[in-house]
Amino acid sequence: MFLSVFDPRIFVISRIILFFVAVVFIFRAMQAIDFSKIFRKNSGEQIRFLYMVIAIILGYLFVDAIVSILVYVDSLL
């Protein structure tokens, strides 16, 4: 068991908050990508669903990497 400077609950709370913030930013950034050439006409719902799924996956990976680094640095202190 390692000693922690910060309470581990802080990392759980920050992971949840950062996840929702990251998903919003990634979703907005992905809207700059033009998928209309790949999909058929009038398939806006499918493109939006694809944006949401990819934004959730990338948001989770991004936040997991950031919080894991913070936990590692905390364990070093």
C-alpha positions as CSV (number, residue, x, y, z in Angstrom):
1,M,0.0,0.0,0.0
2,F,1.3,3.4,-0.9
3,L,1.0,6.6,1.0
4,S,-0.9,9.3,-0.7
5,V,-0.7,13.0,-0.2
6,F,-4.2,13.6,-1.6
7,D,-7.3,11.7,-0.7
8,P,-8.0,9.1,-3.4
9,R,-11.6,10.3,-3.7
10,I,-10.2,13.5,-5.3
11,F,-9.0,11.5,-8.2
12,V,-12.3,9.8,-8.7
13,I,-14.2,13.1,-8.6
14,S,-11.7,14.7,-11.0
15,R,-11.9,11.8,-13.3
16,I,-15.7,12.2,-13.6
17,I,-15.7,15.9,-14.0
18,L,-12.8,15.9,-16.5
19,F,-14.6,13.1,-18.5
20,F,-17.6,15.2,-19.2
21,V,-15.5,18.3,-20.0
22,A,-13.3,16.3,-22.3
23,V,-16.2,14.7,-24.1
24,V,-17.8,18.1,-24.8
25,F,-14.5,19.6,-26.2
26,I,-13.7,16.5,-28.3
27,F,-17.3,16.4,-29.6
28,R,-17.1,20.1,-30.7
29,A,-13.6,19.5,-32.2
30,M,-14.8,16.5,-34.2
31,Q,-17.5,18.5,-35.8
32,A,-14.8,20.2,-37.9
33,I,-14.2,16.8,-39.6
34,D,-16.3,16.3,-42.7
35,F,-17.8,12.8,-42.8
36,S,-20.5,13.7,-45.3
37,K,-18.3,12.4,-48.1
38,I,-18.3,8.9,-46.5
39,F,-21.9,8.7,-45.6
40,R,-25.0,8.9,-47.8
41,K,-27.1,12.0,-48.0
42,N,-29.5,12.7,-45.2
43,S,-27.6,10.6,-42.7
44,G,-27.0,13.3,-40.2
45,E,-28.2,11.2,-37.3
46,Q,-25.7,8.5,-38.0
47,I,-22.8,11.0,-38.3
48,R,-23.9,12.6,-35.0
49,F,-24.0,9.2,-33.3
50,L,-20.5,8.4,-34.7
51,Y,-19.3,11.7,-33.3
52,M,-20.7,10.9,-29.8
53,V,-19.3,7.4,-29.7
54,I,-15.8,8.5,-30.8
55,A,-15.9,11.5,-28.4
56,I,-16.8,9.3,-25.4
57,I,-14.0,6.8,-26.2
58,L,-11.4,9.5,-26.8
59,G,-12.6,11.4,-23.7
60,Y,-12.3,8.4,-21.5
61,L,-8.8,7.6,-22.9
62,F,-7.6,11.2,-22.5
63,V,-8.9,11.5,-18.9
64,D,-7.6,8.1,-17.9
65,A,-4.2,9.1,-19.1
66,I,-4.2,12.4,-17.3
67,V,-5.5,11.1,-14.0
68,S,-3.2,8.1,-14.1
69,I,-0.3,10.5,-14.4
70,L,-1.6,12.5,-11.5
71,V,-2.0,9.4,-9.4
72,Y,1.5,8.3,-10.2
73,V,3.0,11.7,-9.3
74,D,1.0,11.6,-6.1
75,S,2.4,8.2,-5.2
76,L,6.0,9.6,-5.8
77,L,5.5,12.4,-3.3
